[in-house]
Amino acid sequence: MSKPIINKLIAVIALSCIGFLSTSAFAAQDEFQRQMTQKVMEAKQKLKEAEAAKGAERQKLMSEHLKMMQENMQKMQAMKPKAGMSMQEHEDWINEHQKLMDQLMDQMMGEHKLMMDMGDMHKH
């Protein structure tokens, strides 16, 4: 990359960071998103417990995690921004929704890895 392109890229990143900080990053979640964040964190804790467990206990915890994930995904799919939002509020809501979806995807990938690891254990 040439130096002007790198400088322009650095400037864009810096402006993006300043813009993000100035739009009150903490106030973007609505009450339903705060509740969903809590539920996602609870599911993440369940996945950590499953990772630490062995055998039948691991399978039980993974089953509980899967059920939590299914419930969370159904709730996330039903979420809609409230009427009357400004464009900025709507954009903030969408960004928070995407963060929650990313967290759910990360957990699904973690659960998939655990399932694959369990399958490998059965082969040996």
Secondary structure, DSSP 8 states (H G I E B T S, - for coil): --HHHHHHHHHHHHHHHHHHHHT-TTS---HHHHHHHHHHHHHHHHHHHHHH--HHHHHHHHHHHHHHHHHHHHHHHH----TT--HHHHHHHHHHHHHHHHHHHHHHHHHHHHHHHHHHHHH-
